[in-house]
Amino acid sequence: MSQMNDMEIDVKIRHRNDSGPTLAYASVELGGCFVIRDVRVVEGKNGLFAAMPSRKIGDKFEDICFPCTKELHRRINDAVLEAYREDEA
């Protein structure tokens, strides 16, 4: 668990949208050794959140990759939203 807390998370906002619930797309690099592309910044009914890339299976969408712990999920979400807000300025 301590290695996860020390892991660097680098986010690059790659594309911004002017309309719709998806406001931007980002790339997330974890610890300099794993990249997740097409993480979306979404405006939901409870505010902004980071959505992992997904694919449609039948009539549902399933995440292609996702954090296995609540802590890593929170850290990725916070890093993506921080990068999005910095990119706005």
N, CA, C and O atoms as CSV, one atom per row, in Angstrom:
chain,resi,resn,atom,element,x,y,z
A,1,MET,N,N,0.819,-1.197,0.000
A,1,MET,CA,C,0.000,0.000,0.000
A,1,MET,C,C,0.863,1.261,0.000
A,1,MET,O,O,0.501,2.244,-0.646
A,2,SER,N,N,1.981,1.258,0.699
A,2,SER,CA,C,2.810,2.460,0.766
A,2,SER,C,C,3.380,2.819,-0.598
A,2,SER,O,O,3.534,4.003,-0.901
A,3,GLN,N,N,3.701,1.820,-1.440
A,3,GLN,CA,C,4.195,2.116,-2.777
A,3,GLN,C,C,3.144,2.873,-3.585
A,3,GLN,O,O,3.490,3.775,-4.348
A,4,MET,N,N,1.876,2.524,-3.431
A,4,MET,CA,C,0.817,3.197,-4.155
A,4,MET,C,C,0.735,4.656,-3.729
A,4,MET,O,O,0.536,5.533,-4.570
A,5,ASN,N,N,0.886,4.926,-2.444
A,5,ASN,CA,C,0.801,6.299,-1.955
A,5,ASN,C,C,1.945,7.147,-2.470
A,5,ASN,O,O,1.801,8.363,-2.597
A,6,ASP,N,N,3.089,6.529,-2.771
A,6,ASP,CA,C,4.252,7.250,-3.275
A,6,ASP,C,C,4.245,7.369,-4.791
A,6,ASP,O,O,5.030,8.137,-5.346
A,7,MET,N,N,3.382,6.632,-5.471
A,7,MET,CA,C,3.369,6.605,-6.927
A,7,MET,C,C,2.996,7.968,-7.502
A,7,MET,O,O,2.010,8.586,-7.100
A,8,GLU,N,N,3.796,8.410,-8.436
A,8,GLU,CA,C,3.528,9.676,-9.095
A,8,GLU,C,C,2.429,9.484,-10.145
A,8,GLU,O,O,2.430,8.501,-10.887
A,9,ILE,N,N,1.501,10.430,-10.195
A,9,ILE,CA,C,0.432,10.409,-11.187
A,9,ILE,C,C,0.563,11.676,-12.014
A,9,ILE,O,O,0.406,12.781,-11.494
A,10,ASP,N,N,0.850,11.521,-13.297
A,10,ASP,CA,C,1.031,12.648,-14.204
A,10,ASP,C,C,-0.139,12.671,-15.183
A,10,ASP,O,O,-0.447,11.654,-15.805
A,11,VAL,N,N,-0.786,13.815,-15.324
A,11,VAL,CA,C,-1.964,13.931,-16.180
A,11,VAL,C,C,-1.728,14.994,-17.236
A,11,VAL,O,O,-1.218,16.076,-16.945
A,12,LYS,N,N,-2.106,14.673,-18.469
A,12,LYS,CA,C,-2.074,15.641,-19.557
A,12,LYS,C,C,-3.471,15.738,-20.151
A,12,LYS,O,O,-4.044,14.734,-20.573
A,13,ILE,N,N,-4.013,16.942,-20.184
A,13,ILE,CA,C,-5.300,17.158,-20.831
A,13,ILE,C,C,-5.022,17.206,-22.325
A,13,ILE,O,O,-4.241,18.034,-22.794
A,14,ARG,N,N,-5.669,16.309,-23.074
A,14,ARG,CA,C,-5.364,16.165,-24.493
A,14,ARG,C,C,-6.366,16.855,-25.396
A,14,ARG,O,O,-5.996,17.332,-26.468
A,15,HIS,N,N,-7.612,16.919,-24.994
A,15,HIS,CA,C,-8.634,17.497,-25.864
A,15,HIS,C,C,-9.776,18.015,-25.005
A,15,HIS,O,O,-10.218,17.343,-24.072
A,16,ARG,N,N,-10.250,19.208,-25.323
A,16,ARG,CA,C,-11.381,19.798,-24.597
A,16,ARG,C,C,-12.598,19.836,-25.509
A,16,ARG,O,O,-12.478,20.038,-26.717
A,17,ASN,N,N,-13.791,19.635,-24.905
A,17,ASN,CA,C,-15.058,19.717,-25.629
A,17,ASN,C,C,-15.803,20.965,-25.168
A,17,ASN,O,O,-15.717,21.367,-24.008
A,18,ASP,N,N,-16.529,21.563,-26.093
A,18,ASP,CA,C,-17.304,22.757,-25.763
A,18,ASP,C,C,-18.748,22.450,-25.410
A,18,ASP,O,O,-19.448,23.308,-24.870
A,19,SER,N,N,-19.207,21.232,-25.707
A,19,SER,CA,C,-20.608,20.911,-25.415
A,19,SER,C,C,-20.731,19.456,-24.979
A,19,SER,O,O,-19.843,18.638,-25.221
A,20,GLY,N,N,-21.846,19.155,-24.334
A,20,GLY,CA,C,-22.096,17.794,-23.865
A,20,GLY,C,C,-21.513,17.563,-22.488
A,20,GLY,O,O,-20.800,18.415,-21.958
A,21,PRO,N,N,-21.813,16.416,-21.909
A,21,PRO,CA,C,-21.336,16.129,-20.546
A,21,PRO,C,C,-19.841,15.844,-20.471
A,21,PRO,O,O,-19.237,16.059,-19.420
A,22,THR,N,N,-19.222,15.364,-21.556
A,22,THR,CA,C,-17.774,15.130,-21.558
A,22,THR,C,C,-17.086,16.442,-21.895
A,22,THR,O,O,-17.227,16.963,-23.001
A,23,LEU,N,N,-16.337,16.973,-20.930
A,23,LEU,CA,C,-15.700,18.274,-21.081
A,23,LEU,C,C,-14.282,18.191,-21.626
A,23,LEU,O,O,-13.800,19.138,-22.248
A,24,ALA,N,N,-13.605,17.056,-21.396
A,24,ALA,CA,C,-12.220,16.921,-21.847
A,24,ALA,C,C,-11.805,15.457,-21.812
A,24,ALA,O,O,-12.454,14.619,-21.186
A,25,TYR,N,N,-10.696,15.173,-22.508
A,25,TYR,CA,C,-10.063,13.861,-22.470
A,25,TYR,C,C,-8.650,14.037,-21.947
A,25,TYR,O,O,-7.995,15.040,-22.227
A,26,ALA,N,N,-8.180,13.052,-21.182
A,26,ALA,CA,C,-6.856,13.139,-20.576
A,26,ALA,C,C,-6.105,11.822,-20.731
A,26,ALA,O,O,-6.698,10.762,-20.934
A,27,SER,N,N,-4.777,11.924,-20.627
A,27,SER,CA,C,-3.912,10.759,-20.488
A,27,SER,C,C,-3.369,10.781,-19.072
A,27,SER,O,O,-2.956,11.829,-18.575
A,28,VAL,N,N,-3.369,9.624,-18.423
A,28,VAL,CA,C,-2.889,9.505,-17.048
A,28,VAL,C,C,-1.719,8.526,-17.029
A,28,VAL,O,O,-1.856,7.373,-17.437
A,29,GLU,N,N,-0.564,8.997,-16.550
A,29,GLU,CA,C,0.622,8.149,-16.433
A,29,GLU,C,C,0.820,7.801,-14.968
A,29,GLU,O,O,0.885,8.684,-14.113
A,30,LEU,N,N,0.916,6.508,-14.685
A,30,LEU,CA,C,1.064,6.018,-13.314
A,30,LEU,C,C,2.495,5.552,-13.079
A,30,LEU,O,O,2.964,4.602,-13.705
A,31,GLY,N,N,3.172,6.230,-12.176
A,31,GLY,CA,C,4.505,5.816,-11.770
A,31,GLY,C,C,5.524,5.745,-12.878
A,31,GLY,O,O,6.528,5.045,-12.747
A,32,GLY,N,N,5.294,6.453,-13.969
A,32,GLY,CA,C,6.237,6.439,-15.081
A,32,GLY,C,C,6.292,5.129,-15.835
A,32,GLY,O,O,7.199,4.918,-16.641
A,33,CYS,N,N,5.317,4.223,-15.583
A,33,CYS,CA,C,5.409,2.916,-16.237
A,33,CYS,C,C,4.094,2.411,-16.836
A,33,CYS,O,O,4.078,1.348,-17.456
A,34,PHE,N,N,2.993,3.146,-16.664
A,34,PHE,CA,C,1.714,2.685,-17.217
A,34,PHE,C,C,0.880,3.910,-17.570
A,34,PHE,O,O,0.743,4.825,-16.758
A,35,VAL,N,N,0.315,3.929,-18.795
A,35,VAL,CA,C,-0.472,5.066,-19.255
A,35,VAL,C,C,-1.894,4.621,-19.552
A,35,VAL,O,O,-2.122,3.572,-20.156
A,36,ILE,N,N,-2.843,5.437,-19.117
A,36,ILE,CA,C,-4.255,5.223,-19.435
A,36,ILE,C,C,-4.680,6.401,-20.305
A,36,ILE,O,O,-4.648,7.548,-19.859
A,37,ARG,N,N,-5.079,6.120,-21.543
A,37,ARG,CA,C,-5.546,7.170,-22.446
A,37,ARG,C,C,-7.062,7.238,-22.424
A,37,ARG,O,O,-7.743,6.286,-22.044
A,38,ASP,N,N,-7.571,8.388,-22.842
A,38,ASP,CA,C,-9.012,8.628,-22.986
A,38,ASP,C,C,-9.782,8.572,-21.674
A,38,ASP,O,O,-10.931,8.132,-21.641
A,39,VAL,N,N,-9.147,9.019,-20.592
A,39,VAL,CA,C,-9.880,9.254,-19.353
A,39,VAL,C,C,-10.693,10.520,-19.598
A,39,VAL,O,O,-10.145,11.531,-20.038
A,40,ARG,N,N,-11.980,10.476,-19.321
A,40,ARG,CA,C,-12.855,11.607,-19.614
A,40,ARG,C,C,-13.121,12.439,-18.360
A,40,ARG,O,O,-13.282,11.901,-17.265
A,41,VAL,N,N,-13.163,13.749,-18.539
A,41,VAL,CA,C,-13.646,14.657,-17.501
A,41,VAL,C,C,-15.118,14.880,-17.812
A,41,VAL,O,O,-15.461,15.410,-18.869
A,42,VAL,N,N,-15.983,14.477,-16.896
A,42,VAL,CA,C,-17.422,14.484,-17.140
A,42,VAL,C,C,-18.115,15.392,-16.131
A,42,VAL,O,O,-17.772,15.412,-14.949
A,43,GLU,N,N,-19.102,16.144,-16.627
A,43,GLU,CA,C,-19.956,16.954,-15.752
A,43,GLU,C,C,-21.172,16.110,-15.418
A,43,GLU,O,O,-22.061,15.933,-16.252
A,44,GLY,N,N,-21.213,15.588,-14.196
A,44,GLY,CA,C,-22.334,14.776,-13.739
A,44,GLY,C,C,-23.297,15.597,-12.906
A,44,GLY,O,O,-23.067,16.783,-12.670
A,45,LYS,N,N,-24.367,14.977,-12.463
A,45,LYS,CA,C,-25.357,15.720,-11.665
A,45,LYS,C,C,-24.809,16.142,-10.306
A,45,LYS,O,O,-25.352,17.049,-9.676
A,46,ASN,N,N,-23.727,15.488,-9.843
A,46,ASN,CA,C,-23.094,15.858,-8.570
A,46,ASN,C,C,-21.765,16.569,-8.760
A,46,ASN,O,O,-20.983,16.683,-7.815
A,47,GLY,N,N,-21.497,17.051,-9.975
A,47,GLY,CA,C,-20.252,17.767,-10.246
A,47,GLY,C,C,-19.324,16.995,-11.162
A,47,GLY,O,O,-19.698,15.977,-11.746
A,48,LEU,N,N,-18.097,17.506,-11.277
A,48,LEU,CA,C,-17.100,16.907,-12.169
A,48,LEU,C,C,-16.550,15.603,-11.594
A,48,LEU,O,O,-16.416,15.443,-10.381
A,49,PHE,N,N,-16.232,14.670,-12.510
A,49,PHE,CA,C,-15.527,13.458,-12.114
A,49,PHE,C,C,-14.748,12.922,-13.301
A,49,PHE,O,O,-15.034,13.258,-14.451
A,50,ALA,N,N,-13.759,12.085,-13.011
A,50,ALA,CA,C,-12.959,11.433,-14.043
A,50,ALA,C,C,-13.555,10.064,-14.320
A,50,ALA,O,O,-13.763,9.276,-13.397
A,51,ALA,N,N,-13.834,9.774,-15.597
A,51,ALA,CA,C,-14.401,8.484,-16.003
A,51,ALA,C,C,-13.354,7.705,-16.792
A,51,ALA,O,O,-12.758,8.227,-17.734
A,52,MET,N,N,-13.140,6.466,-16.403
A,52,MET,CA,C,-12.181,5.616,-17.086
A,52,MET,C,C,-12.687,5.266,-18.489
A,52,MET,O,O,-13.892,5.297,-18.741
A,53,PRO,N,N,-11.761,4.933,-19.402
A,53,PRO,CA,C,-12.195,4.530,-20.742
A,53,PRO,C,C,-13.075,3.281,-20.655
A,53,PRO,O,O,-12.841,2.397,-19.832
A,54,SER,N,N,-14.083,3.227,-21.513
A,54,SER,CA,C,-15.014,2.099,-21.460
A,54,SER,C,C,-15.393,1.672,-22.872
A,54,SER,O,O,-15.106,2.363,-23.850
A,55,ARG,N,N,-16.042,0.521,-22.950
A,55,ARG,CA,C,-16.553,0.023,-24.231
A,55,ARG,C,C,-17.960,-0.495,-24.000
A,55,ARG,O,O,-18.323,-0.902,-22.896
A,56,LYS,N,N,-18.735,-0.471,-25.058
A,56,LYS,CA,C,-20.112,-0.925,-24.960
A,56,LYS,C,C,-20.156,-2.434,-25.165
A,56,LYS,O,O,-19.632,-2.959,-26.148
A,57,ILE,N,N,-20.786,-3.116,-24.227
A,57,ILE,CA,C,-20.993,-4.560,-24.312
A,57,ILE,C,C,-22.489,-4.781,-24.142
A,57,ILE,O,O,-23.039,-4.590,-23.057
A,58,GLY,N,N,-23.137,-5.183,-25.224
A,58,GLY,CA,C,-24.588,-5.299,-25.193
A,58,GLY,C,C,-25.191,-3.916,-25.062
A,58,GLY,O,O,-24.914,-3.041,-25.882
A,59,ASP,N,N,-26.005,-3.707,-24.052
A,59,ASP,CA,C,-26.602,-2.388,-23.839
A,59,ASP,C,C,-25.965,-1.642,-22.666
A,59,ASP,O,O,-26.492,-0.622,-22.222
A,60,LYS,N,N,-24.829,-2.146,-22.162
A,60,LYS,CA,C,-24.143,-1.519,-21.030
A,60,LYS,C,C,-22.724,-1.129,-21.418
A,60,LYS,O,O,-22.148,-1.683,-22.354
A,61,PHE,N,N,-22.170,-0.171,-20.689
A,61,PHE,CA,C,-20.771,0.199,-20.843
A,61,PHE,C,C,-19.980,-0.391,-19.684
A,61,PHE,O,O,-20.421,-0.352,-18.536
A,62,GLU,N,N,-18.800,-0.941,-19.997
A,62,GLU,CA,C,-17.898,-1.486,-18.975
A,62,GLU,C,C,-16.548,-0.809,-19.092
A,62,GLU,O,O,-16.038,-0.611,-20.195
A,63,ASP,N,N,-15.961,-0.449,-17.938
A,63,ASP,CA,C,-14.637,0.151,-17.946
A,63,ASP,C,C,-13.621,-0.839,-18.504
A,63,ASP,O,O,-13.659,-2.030,-18.191
A,64,ILE,N,N,-12.718,-0.335,-19.329
A,64,ILE,CA,C,-11.650,-1.164,-19.887
A,64,ILE,C,C,-10.580,-1.415,-18.832
A,64,ILE,O,O,-10.037,-2.515,-18.735
A,65,CYS,N,N,-10.284,-0.392,-18.048
A,65,CYS,CA,C,-9.338,-0.512,-16.947
A,65,CYS,C,C,-9.861,0.350,-15.811
A,65,CYS,O,O,-10.624,1.290,-16.039
A,66,PHE,N,N,-9.456,0.036,-14.598
A,66,PHE,CA,C,-9.966,0.759,-13.448
A,66,PHE,C,C,-9.066,0.511,-12.243
A,66,PHE,O,O,-8.410,-0.527,-12.160
A,67,PRO,N,N,-9.032,1.467,-11.300
A,67,PRO,CA,C,-8.250,1.262,-10.080
A,67,PRO,C,C,-8.911,0.196,-9.212
A,67,PRO,O,O,-10.137,0.099,-9.157
A,68,CYS,N,N,-8.097,-0.592,-8.545
A,68,CYS,CA,C,-8.614,-1.681,-7.704
A,68,CYS,C,C,-8.894,-1.244,-6.274
A,68,CYS,O,O,-9.519,-1.978,-5.508
A,69,THR,N,N,-8.434,-0.047,-5.911
A,69,THR,CA,C,-8.676,0.420,-4.547
A,69,THR,C,C,-9.354,1.793,-4.580
A,69,THR,O,O,-9.216,2.547,-5.543
A,70,LYS,N,N,-10.085,2.096,-3.511
A,70,LYS,CA,C,-10.738,3.405,-3.390
A,70,LYS,C,C,-9.700,4.516,-3.350
A,70,LYS,O,O,-9.911,5.589,-3.916
A,71,GLU,N,N,-8.582,4.262,-2.683
A,71,GLU,CA,C,-7.530,5.270,-2.559
A,71,GLU,C,C,-6.957,5.637,-3.931
A,71,GLU,O,O,-6.811,6.820,-4.239
A,72,LEU,N,N,-6.634,4.648,-4.749
A,72,LEU,CA,C,-6.088,4.950,-6.075
A,72,LEU,C,C,-7.155,5.615,-6.942
A,72,LEU,O,O,-6.840,6.518,-7.716
A,73,HIS,N,N,-8.389,5.190,-6.826
A,73,HIS,CA,C,-9.484,5.829,-7.561
A,73,HIS,C,C,-9.568,7.314,-7.195
A,73,HIS,O,O,-9.695,8.162,-8.078
A,74,ARG,N,N,-9.498,7.625,-5.916
A,74,ARG,CA,C,-9.557,9.012,-5.453
A,74,ARG,C,C,-8.367,9.814,-5.967
A,74,ARG,O,O,-8.528,10.946,-6.424
A,75,ARG,N,N,-7.171,9.227,-5.892
A,75,ARG,CA,C,-5.964,9.936,-6.327
A,75,ARG,C,C,-6.003,10.241,-7.815
A,75,ARG,O,O,-5.638,11.342,-8.229
A,76,ILE,N,N,-6.445,9.274,-8.635
A,76,ILE,CA,C,-6.542,9.508,-10.079
A,76,ILE,C,C,-7.589,10.578,-10.363
A,76,ILE,O,O,-7.335,11.503,-11.134
A,77,ASN,N,N,-8.756,10.461,-9.751
A,77,ASN,CA,C,-9.829,11.434,-9.949
A,77,ASN,C,C,-9.338,12.843,-9.585
A,77,ASN,O,O,-9.535,13.784,-10.353
A,78,ASP,N,N,-8.701,12.988,-8.423
A,78,ASP,CA,C,-8.216,14.292,-7.976
A,78,ASP,C,C,-7.160,14.846,-8.933
A,78,ASP,O,O,-7.178,16.035,-9.249
A,79,ALA,N,N,-6.243,13.996,-9.395
A,79,ALA,CA,C,-5.183,14.446,-10.297
A,79,ALA,C,C,-5.751,14.904,-11.642
A,79,ALA,O,O,-5.314,15.917,-12.186
A,80,VAL,N,N,-6.720,14.165,-12.175
A,80,VAL,CA,C,-7.330,14.538,-13.454
A,80,VAL,C,C,-8.081,15.861,-13.321
A,80,VAL,O,O,-7.945,16.737,-14.175
A,81,LEU,N,N,-8.864,16.011,-12.269
A,81,LEU,CA,C,-9.628,17.247,-12.096
A,81,LEU,C,C,-8.712,18.445,-11.848
A,81,LEU,O,O,-8.987,19.546,-12.326
A,82,GLU,N,N,-7.634,18.236,-11.108
A,82,GLU,CA,C,-6.672,19.317,-10.885
A,82,GLU,C,C,-6.040,19.756,-12.210
A,82,GLU,O,O,-5.929,20.954,-12.472
A,83,ALA,N,N,-5.629,18.802,-13.041
A,83,ALA,CA,C,-5.042,19.119,-14.339
A,83,ALA,C,C,-6.048,19.831,-15.240
A,83,ALA,O,O,-5.690,20.759,-15.967
A,84,TYR,N,N,-7.292,19.399,-15.190
A,84,TYR,CA,C,-8.347,20.029,-15.985
A,84,TYR,C,C,-8.531,21.495,-15.565
A,84,TYR,O,O,-8.626,22.383,-16.412
A,85,ARG,N,N,-8.580,21.731,-14.279
A,85,ARG,CA,C,-8.764,23.105,-13.777
A,85,ARG,C,C,-7.557,23.979,-14.102
A,85,ARG,O,O,-7.715,25.156,-14.424
A,86,GLU,N,N,-6.351,23.412,-14.021
A,86,GLU,CA,C,-5.142,24.175,-14.375
A,86,GLU,C,C,-5.127,24.485,-15.861
A,86,GLU,O,O,-4.674,25.559,-16.258
A,87,ASP,N,N,-5.609,23.576,-16.685
A,87,ASP,CA,C,-5.646,23.768,-18.132
A,87,ASP,C,C,-6.643,24.859,-18.515
A,87,ASP,O,O,-6.484,25.516,-19.544
A,88,GLU,N,N,-7.670,25.052,-17.686
A,88,GLU,CA,C,-8.687,26.084,-17.932
A,88,GLU,C,C,-8.085,27.485,-17.791
A,88,GLU,O,O,-8.464,28.413,-18.506
A,89,ALA,N,N,-7.150,27.618,-16.863
A,89,ALA,CA,C,-6.597,28.950,-16.528
A,89,ALA,C,C,-5.717,29.513,-17.630
A,89,ALA,O,O,-5.187,30.615,-17.494
